[in-house]
Amino acid sequence: MIDGYTIFLNNFNITEDEFIDFGINGIIWPSIEKIDEEWLKLKNKINNHEELTIRKYAQDKVKATDFNKIIEAIFDCHIYSDGTGNNKPQKMIERLTGYVRNKTIFNYQVSHIFGMTKNPYLFECPWNVLLIPKIYDPLTGHESIGNLTEKFKKTLQDEVVTRYHKYIEDYNKEMENIAEKRDNIIETWDINSKMKNEIEKNICPIKF
């Protein structure tokens, strides 16, 4: 078995733990005070049935619109798809950290730590979005697989849980509150299996 990351680390005599620690230490973490303020603002928008954004379900406009209508029914809010797929989260994290990508900070990527980008609670979520060195960003998503990928992803998520435990518990309670409504919509609406799977994968608690 050949792993490109292992070849890289061996060539430069870097251990996996050193590589992972360097990546975690390179992350830009917003202050807790700003996390508090932004999380409360997001929850108020949802509770007040305001406009919210999620990542687009599909390039097909009809499918994306149909999916958004389901999310609107679950959360009783106006749902829109982010035009670029990451514009809203990027603007948010820039506001919270003071860093602007490709202007005051370079080779950093906006990354959703727990994914679930089609959930309005998590797409513009201040504790689910971080600025990560670009060399590490593939390790947080589907672009990379393997032992090192899984190890880095777990270490990162463990660090986020340690820092933001109370927010994740708060989010999980919100998901518990809408679980019955979500399940009822899935069962009674005419939804194909692929779309149903996407809803169940995104509109759910975070396990930790």
Secondary structure, 3 states (H helix, E strand, C coil): CCCHHHHHHHHCCCCHHHHHHHHHHCCECCCHHHHHHHHHHHHHHHHCCCEEEECCCCCCHHHHHHHHHHHHHHHCCEEEECCCCCHHHHHHHHHHHCCCECCCECCEEEEECCCCCCCHHHHCCCCCEEEEECCCHHHHCCCCCCHHHHHHHHHHHHHHHHHHHHHHHHHHHHHHHHHHHHHHHHHHCCCCHHHHHHHHHHCCCCCC
